[in-house]
Amino acid sequence: AAAAAAAALEWQGDAQQQGDVQKAVVRIACLGDSNTTGCGLKDDAYPEQLQRQLNARSQTGQVSYEVRNFGRSGATAAAGETHYAGTKQFRSALSYSADCYVVMLGTNDAWHKGGEPDRVATYLRALIDDLRPIMRLMAPWPAPRPPSIVLVLPPGGCK
């Protein structure tokens, strides 16, 4: 979440440099599995925490943040029945037209029976390749630069 916050704060800096009198809204889409949905956490999933942190850090009041949770419990980076790219949450995230896409996937690939932890990087690259054409369709961006993609290592991902 810290990397996502840093990327979002860069957007704040870009908006301030443009000197827009109009209030800028930085849209952040959080994609992932139950770590993203916050399974069992009620309103304390990391996207909600990120929303609160960014609002607290917004210095000028000219930039606001809209963080949306597009998590799907049980989703995997790997192709198959639970492949995140095949979910309605992924399609909704794409249509959201975010300024920043935060992707945290891989836990289910690594920890579940039949998972392929050594292939997570390959699957994440494929997911990013699925995001890129949508990002190109969004061009020219109304924002100062094209959308960012932030990959977040899931909890327990560094054994």
Salt bridges, closest charged atoms under 4 A:
GLU10 OE1 - ARG145 NH1 3.58
ASP14 OD2 - ARG145 NE 2.52
ASP44 OD1 - ARG52 NH2 2.55
GLU66 OE2 - ARG27 NH1 3.65
GLU66 OE2 - ARG68 NH2 3.66
GLU116 OE2 - ARG119 NH1 3.84
ASP129 OD1 - ARG132 NH1 3.31
